Amino acid sequence: MTDAEAIRFKSDQTEGVGTRFETDTKVGPIRLKDVMTITEWEPGRLMGIRHTGLVRGTGRFTLEAVGDRTRLTWEERLQFPPWMGGSLGGRAGRPILARIWQRNLANLSRRFE
């Protein structure tokens, strides 16, 4: 995740439902602390998260067998704070975040080639 500069666990556990962590995130000139909790956990299949920092919302990663390959689906639903333009800022930032996430997925894909 090229936008994640540091990750710190905030709970004793480091995997599974209830795991809490914060990530120092940098997107262009914007830096913020993303606070997350794992809400769903099925090893090898599913991880859901809740964002509770300045940017709020949910995220979900799912893995699905497709023949001899694996499909990764990454969903995010985020709400931006007023100083980031709220819902208008979210719509304006969508193409930027999409590029960042596509780069993150390409980096992950290269690790498994």
FENKA-V249531 format. One record per backbone hydrogen bond with DSSP energy under -1.0 kcal/mol. NH is the residue of the N-H (numbers start at 1). CO is the residue of the C=O. If there is no record, write none. Layout:
[[NH/CO] [NH/CO]]
//
This chain:
[[4/1] [5/24] [8/22] [10/20] [18/38] [19/16] [21/36] [22/8] [23/34] [24/6] [25/32] [26/3] [27/30] [30/27] [32/25] [34/23] [36/21] [37/50] [38/19] [39/48] [40/48] [42/46] [45/42] [46/42] [47/61] [48/40] [49/59] [50/37] [51/57] [52/35] [56/79] [57/51] [58/77] [59/49] [60/75] [61/47] [62/73] [63/45] [64/71] [66/69] [69/66] [71/64] [73/62] [75/60] [77/58] [79/56] [84/81] [85/82] [86/81] [88/85] [89/85] [90/86] [91/87] [92/88] [93/89] [97/93] [98/94] [99/95] [100/96] [101/97] [102/98] [103/99] [104/100] [105/101] [106/102] [107/103] [108/104] [109/105] [110/106] [111/107] [112/109]]
//
